[in-house]
Every structure is written in C-alpha cells, then in structure tokens.
C-alpha cells in the first residue's frame, strides 16, 4: 500500500527508520559476537524469532 498523504508518507518513513535501526542493532550484535566481545564459555543457543529477553 502506498502512502496517499504527507501524514501516511511520514508514518512510512518512521517505520522504515525504525526497521533500519533494529537491523543495525542486530548487525552490531552479530559483529560484536563474532569479534568475541563479551564472549563467555557457554554461549546461549540462538533460535530465529525467539527473543532472549522474553
């Protein structure tokens, strides 16, 4: 669905920025993990779609 007003366009931009920020945070987390930052001897299993904070 395409935006039909400036308000809808602004909302779409805000949603895109939020998604971009979430993606960047996840990329940073993976990069830090791969670099060994904060690594422990027993790393938790990563399950797609499941948050460790639930």
Gaussian input, Z-matrix of N, CA and C with variables (Angstrom, degrees):
# hf/3-21g

backbone

0 1
 N
 C     1     B1
 C     2     B2     1     A1
 N     3     B3     2     A2     1     D1
 C     4     B4     3     A3     2     D2
 C     5     B5     4     A4     3     D3
 N     6     B6     5     A5     4     D4
 C     7     B7     6     A6     5     D5
 C     8     B8     7     A7     6     D6
 N     9     B9     8     A8     7     D7
 C    10    B10     9     A9     8     D8
 C    11    B11    10    A10     9     D9
 N    12    B12    11    A11    10    D10
 C    13    B13    12    A12    11    D11
 C    14    B14    13    A13    12    D12
 N    15    B15    14    A14    13    D13
 C    16    B16    15    A15    14    D14
 C    17    B17    16    A16    15    D15
 N    18    B18    17    A17    16    D16
 C    19    B19    18    A18    17    D17
 C    20    B20    19    A19    18    D18
 N    21    B21    20    A20    19    D19
 C    22    B22    21    A21    20    D20
 C    23    B23    22    A22    21    D21
 N    24    B24    23    A23    22    D22
 C    25    B25    24    A24    23    D23
 C    26    B26    25    A25    24    D24
 N    27    B27    26    A26    25    D25
 C    28    B28    27    A27    26    D26
 C    29    B29    28    A28    27    D27
 N    30    B30    29    A29    28    D28
 C    31    B31    30    A30    29    D29
 C    32    B32    31    A31    30    D30
 N    33    B33    32    A32    31    D31
 C    34    B34    33    A33    32    D32
 C    35    B35    34    A34    33    D33
 N    36    B36    35    A35    34    D34
 C    37    B37    36    A36    35    D35
 C    38    B38    37    A37    36    D36
 N    39    B39    38    A38    37    D37
 C    40    B40    39    A39    38    D38
 C    41    B41    40    A40    39    D39
 N    42    B42    41    A41    40    D40
 C    43    B43    42    A42    41    D41
 C    44    B44    43    A43    42    D42
 N    45    B45    44    A44    43    D43
 C    46    B46    45    A45    44    D44
 C    47    B47    46    A46    45    D45
 N    48    B48    47    A47    46    D46
 C    49    B49    48    A48    47    D47
 C    50    B50    49    A49    48    D48
 N    51    B51    50    A50    49    D49
 C    52    B52    51    A51    50    D50
 C    53    B53    52    A52    51    D51
 N    54    B54    53    A53    52    D52
 C    55    B55    54    A54    53    D53
 C    56    B56    55    A55    54    D54
 N    57    B57    56    A56    55    D55
 C    58    B58    57    A57    56    D56
 C    59    B59    58    A58    57    D57
 N    60    B60    59    A59    58    D58
 C    61    B61    60    A60    59    D59
 C    62    B62    61    A61    60    D60
 N    63    B63    62    A62    61    D61
 C    64    B64    63    A63    62    D62
 C    65    B65    64    A64    63    D63
 N    66    B66    65    A65    64    D64
 C    67    B67    66    A66    65    D65
 C    68    B68    67    A67    66    D66
 N    69    B69    68    A68    67    D67
 C    70    B70    69    A69    68    D68
 C    71    B71    70    A70    69    D69
 N    72    B72    71    A71    70    D70
 C    73    B73    72    A72    71    D71
 C    74    B74    73    A73    72    D72
 N    75    B75    74    A74    73    D73
 C    76    B76    75    A75    74    D74
 C    77    B77    76    A76    75    D75
 N    78    B78    77    A77    76    D76
 C    79    B79    78    A78    77    D77
 C    80    B80    79    A79    78    D78
 N    81    B81    80    A80    79    D79
 C    82    B82    81    A81    80    D80
 C    83    B83    82    A82    81    D81
 N    84    B84    83    A83    82    D82
 C    85    B85    84    A84    83    D83
 C    86    B86    85    A85    84    D84
 N    87    B87    86    A86    85    D85
 C    88    B88    87    A87    86    D86
 C    89    B89    88    A88    87    D87
 N    90    B90    89    A89    88    D88
 C    91    B91    90    A90    89    D89
 C    92    B92    91    A91    90    D90
 N    93    B93    92    A92    91    D91
 C    94    B94    93    A93    92    D92
 C    95    B95    94    A94    93    D93
 N    96    B96    95    A95    94    D94
 C    97    B97    96    A96    95    D95
 C    98    B98    97    A97    96    D96
 N    99    B99    98    A98    97    D97
 C   100   B100    99    A99    98    D98
 C   101   B101   100   A100    99    D99
 N   102   B102   101   A101   100   D100
 C   103   B103   102   A102   101   D101
 C   104   B104   103   A103   102   D102
 N   105   B105   104   A104   103   D103
 C   106   B106   105   A105   104   D104
 C   107   B107   106   A106   105   D105
 N   108   B108   107   A107   106   D106
 C   109   B109   108   A108   107   D107
 C   110   B110   109   A109   108   D108
 N   111   B111   110   A110   109   D109
 C   112   B112   111   A111   110   D110
 C   113   B113   112   A112   111   D111
 N   114   B114   113   A113   112   D112
 C   115   B115   114   A114   113   D113
 C   116   B116   115   A115   114   D114
 N   117   B117   116   A116   115   D115
 C   118   B118   117   A117   116   D116
 C   119   B119   118   A118   117   D117
 N   120   B120   119   A119   118   D118
 C   121   B121   120   A120   119   D119
 C   122   B122   121   A121   120   D120
 N   123   B123   122   A122   121   D121
 C   124   B124   123   A123   122   D122
 C   125   B125   124   A124   123   D123
 N   126   B126   125   A125   124   D124
 C   127   B127   126   A126   125   D125
 C   128   B128   127   A127   126   D126
 N   129   B129   128   A128   127   D127
 C   130   B130   129   A129   128   D128
 C   131   B131   130   A130   129   D129
 N   132   B132   131   A131   130   D130
 C   133   B133   132   A132   131   D131
 C   134   B134   133   A133   132   D132
 N   135   B135   134   A134   133   D133
 C   136   B136   135   A135   134   D134
 C   137   B137   136   A136   135   D135
 N   138   B138   137   A137   136   D136
 C   139   B139   138   A138   137   D137
 C   140   B140   139   A139   138   D138
 N   141   B141   140   A140   139   D139
 C   142   B142   141   A141   140   D140
 C   143   B143   142   A142   141   D141
 N   144   B144   143   A143   142   D142
 C   145   B145   144   A144   143   D143
 C   146   B146   145   A145   144   D144
 N   147   B147   146   A146   145   D145
 C   148   B148   147   A147   146   D146
 C   149   B149   148   A148   147   D147
 N   150   B150   149   A149   148   D148
 C   151   B151   150   A150   149   D149
 C   152   B152   151   A151   150   D150
 N   153   B153   152   A152   151   D151
 C   154   B154   153   A153   152   D152
 C   155   B155   154   A154   153   D153
 N   156   B156   155   A155   154   D154
 C   157   B157   156   A156   155   D155
 C   158   B158   157   A157   156   D156
 N   159   B159   158   A158   157   D157
 C   160   B160   159   A159   158   D158
 C   161   B161   160   A160   159   D159

   B1=1.4517
   B2=1.5274
   B3=1.2936
   B4=1.4555
   B5=1.5322
   B6=1.3121
   B7=1.4690
   B8=1.5252
   B9=1.3419
   B10=1.4623
   B11=1.5217
   B12=1.3309
   B13=1.4651
   B14=1.5259
   B15=1.3121
   B16=1.4626
   B17=1.5250
   B18=1.3300
   B19=1.4659
   B20=1.5180
   B21=1.3363
   B22=1.4650
   B23=1.5274
   B24=1.3317
   B25=1.4583
   B26=1.5297
   B27=1.3164
   B28=1.4617
   B29=1.5276
   B30=1.3339
   B31=1.4678
   B32=1.5267
   B33=1.3284
   B34=1.4628
   B35=1.5291
   B36=1.3236
   B37=1.4628
   B38=1.5243
   B39=1.3270
   B40=1.4677
   B41=1.5266
   B42=1.3199
   B43=1.4674
   B44=1.5250
   B45=1.3237
   B46=1.4643
   B47=1.5257
   B48=1.3283
   B49=1.4698
   B50=1.5264
   B51=1.3260
   B52=1.4656
   B53=1.5264
   B54=1.3246
   B55=1.4666
   B56=1.5272
   B57=1.3132
   B58=1.4565
   B59=1.5318
   B60=1.3228
   B61=1.4660
   B62=1.5257
   B63=1.3284
   B64=1.4676
   B65=1.5224
   B66=1.3077
   B67=1.4622
   B68=1.5307
   B69=1.3161
   B70=1.4633
   B71=1.5242
   B72=1.3309
   B73=1.4647
   B74=1.5239
   B75=1.3184
   B76=1.4653
   B77=1.5312
   B78=1.3272
   B79=1.4596
   B80=1.5263
   B81=1.3306
   B82=1.4635
   B83=1.5244
   B84=1.3396
   B85=1.4540
   B86=1.5311
   B87=1.3165
   B88=1.4647
   B89=1.5244
   B90=1.3238
   B91=1.4608
   B92=1.5211
   B93=1.3321
   B94=1.4622
   B95=1.5186
   B96=1.3162
   B97=1.4614
   B98=1.5230
   B99=1.3112
   B100=1.4578
   B101=1.5217
   B102=1.3238
   B103=1.4589
   B104=1.5271
   B105=1.3192
   B106=1.4537
   B107=1.5117
   B108=1.3071
   B109=1.4579
   B110=1.5155
   B111=1.3027
   B112=1.4618
   B113=1.5125
   B114=1.3228
   B115=1.4632
   B116=1.5191
   B117=1.3022
   B118=1.4594
   B119=1.5180
   B120=1.3232
   B121=1.4586
   B122=1.5140
   B123=1.3161
   B124=1.4658
   B125=1.5224
   B126=1.3183
   B127=1.4644
   B128=1.5223
   B129=1.3359
   B130=1.4685
   B131=1.5228
   B132=1.3045
   B133=1.4591
   B134=1.5182
   B135=1.3080
   B136=1.4621
   B137=1.5170
   B138=1.3263
   B139=1.4549
   B140=1.5194
   B141=1.3474
   B142=1.4626
   B143=1.5247
   B144=1.3261
   B145=1.4568
   B146=1.5127
   B147=1.3394
   B148=1.4616
   B149=1.5165
   B150=1.3162
   B151=1.4459
   B152=1.5191
   B153=1.3169
   B154=1.4585
   B155=1.5199
   B156=1.3326
   B157=1.4578
   B158=1.5139
   B159=1.3113
   B160=1.4662
   B161=1.5045
   A1=108.54
   A2=116.71
   A3=119.41
   A4=110.25
   A5=116.72
   A6=120.89
   A7=110.85
   A8=115.85
   A9=120.37
   A10=112.59
   A11=116.53
   A12=119.85
   A13=108.35
   A14=115.56
   A15=119.45
   A16=111.07
   A17=116.68
   A18=120.24
   A19=111.70
   A20=116.45
   A21=120.32
   A22=110.61
   A23=116.49
   A24=120.35
   A25=110.33
   A26=116.41
   A27=120.88
   A28=111.04
   A29=116.39
   A30=120.37
   A31=110.86
   A32=116.88
   A33=121.06
   A34=110.56
   A35=116.55
   A36=120.83
   A37=110.50
   A38=116.92
   A39=120.48
   A40=111.15
   A41=117.30
   A42=120.82
   A43=110.73
   A44=116.74
   A45=120.40
   A46=110.77
   A47=116.60
   A48=120.13
   A49=111.27
   A50=116.86
   A51=120.60
   A52=110.36
   A53=116.67
   A54=120.33
   A55=110.34
   A56=116.60
   A57=121.34
   A58=110.02
   A59=117.39
   A60=121.40
   A61=110.93
   A62=116.99
   A63=120.32
   A64=110.66
   A65=116.39
   A66=121.02
   A67=110.15
   A68=116.90
   A69=120.78
   A70=110.99
   A71=116.96
   A72=120.39
   A73=110.81
   A74=116.47
   A75=119.96
   A76=110.91
   A77=117.07
   A78=120.72
   A79=109.80
   A80=117.47
   A81=121.13
   A82=111.12
   A83=116.65
   A84=121.18
   A85=110.37
   A86=117.14
   A87=121.00
   A88=109.92
   A89=117.23
   A90=120.70
   A91=110.68
   A92=117.28
   A93=120.88
   A94=110.74
   A95=116.74
   A96=121.02
   A97=110.20
   A98=116.89
   A99=120.60
   A100=111.81
   A101=116.76
   A102=120.97
   A103=111.24
   A104=116.91
   A105=120.78
   A106=114.08
   A107=118.14
   A108=121.77
   A109=109.10
   A110=116.80
   A111=120.51
   A112=112.81
   A113=116.82
   A114=119.48
   A115=110.39
   A116=115.17
   A117=120.92
   A118=108.19
   A119=116.44
   A120=119.57
   A121=111.94
   A122=117.38
   A123=120.95
   A124=109.01
   A125=116.50
   A126=120.79
   A127=109.50
   A128=117.52
   A129=120.11
   A130=111.16
   A131=115.86
   A132=120.92
   A133=109.27
   A134=116.07
   A135=121.17
   A136=108.12
   A137=115.44
   A138=121.32
   A139=107.66
   A140=118.67
   A141=120.67
   A142=111.80
   A143=115.40
   A144=120.53
   A145=114.69
   A146=117.44
   A147=120.36
   A148=108.07
   A149=116.36
   A150=121.67
   A151=110.17
   A152=116.49
   A153=120.87
   A154=111.25
   A155=116.97
   A156=121.20
   A157=113.14
   A158=118.17
   A159=120.80
   A160=110.83
   D1=128.99
   D2=-178.91
   D3=-95.00
   D4=149.35
   D5=178.56
   D6=-63.73
   D7=138.86
   D8=-179.41
   D9=-112.68
   D10=-0.70
   D11=178.39
   D12=-147.16
   D13=167.89
   D14=177.92
   D15=-61.97
   D16=-36.50
   D17=178.51
   D18=-63.66
   D19=-43.55
   D20=178.45
   D21=-66.72
   D22=-37.29
   D23=177.87
   D24=-65.11
   D25=-41.61
   D26=177.56
   D27=-62.98
   D28=-42.57
   D29=177.94
   D30=-62.21
   D31=-42.30
   D32=179.49
   D33=-63.43
   D34=-40.57
   D35=178.11
   D36=-64.21
   D37=-43.40
   D38=178.69
   D39=-62.45
   D40=-40.09
   D41=178.02
   D42=-65.48
   D43=-41.25
   D44=179.24
   D45=-64.94
   D46=-41.36
   D47=178.61
   D48=-64.47
   D49=-40.10
   D50=178.73
   D51=-64.61
   D52=-42.64
   D53=178.51
   D54=-64.27
   D55=-39.86
   D56=178.90
   D57=-63.73
   D58=-42.65
   D59=178.79
   D60=-63.44
   D61=-41.92
   D62=178.08
   D63=-63.01
   D64=-42.31
   D65=179.40
   D66=-63.85
   D67=-44.59
   D68=179.91
   D69=-62.29
   D70=-39.64
   D71=178.32
   D72=-63.67
   D73=-39.93
   D74=179.28
   D75=-68.20
   D76=-40.43
   D77=177.14
   D78=-62.40
   D79=-43.42
   D80=177.86
   D81=-60.56
   D82=-41.50
   D83=179.82
   D84=-62.94
   D85=-45.08
   D86=-179.79
   D87=-64.74
   D88=-43.61
   D89=179.89
   D90=-62.01
   D91=-42.63
   D92=178.41
   D93=-64.33
   D94=-40.64
   D95=179.12
   D96=-63.70
   D97=-44.53
   D98=-179.16
   D99=-68.12
   D100=-27.23
   D101=178.87
   D102=-82.37
   D103=-9.08
   D104=178.69
   D105=86.80
   D106=10.81
   D107=178.91
   D108=-69.99
   D109=123.26
   D110=178.88
   D111=70.41
   D112=20.26
   D113=-178.39
   D114=-71.51
   D115=144.57
   D116=175.58
   D117=-122.13
   D118=172.67
   D119=-178.54
   D120=-72.52
   D121=-26.84
   D122=-179.59
   D123=-120.79
   D124=92.06
   D125=179.58
   D126=-78.09
   D127=136.54
   D128=178.39
   D129=-68.98
   D130=150.90
   D131=177.09
   D132=-70.20
   D133=141.37
   D134=178.07
   D135=-101.62
   D136=121.59
   D137=179.21
   D138=-114.90
   D139=119.85
   D140=-179.18
   D141=-55.85
   D142=133.53
   D143=176.30
   D144=84.20
   D145=0.20
   D146=-179.36
   D147=-117.67
   D148=124.55
   D149=179.87
   D150=-86.70
   D151=138.18
   D152=178.42
   D153=-73.38
   D154=-11.23
   D155=-176.78
   D156=-96.10
   D157=7.13
   D158=-178.36
   D159=-82.83

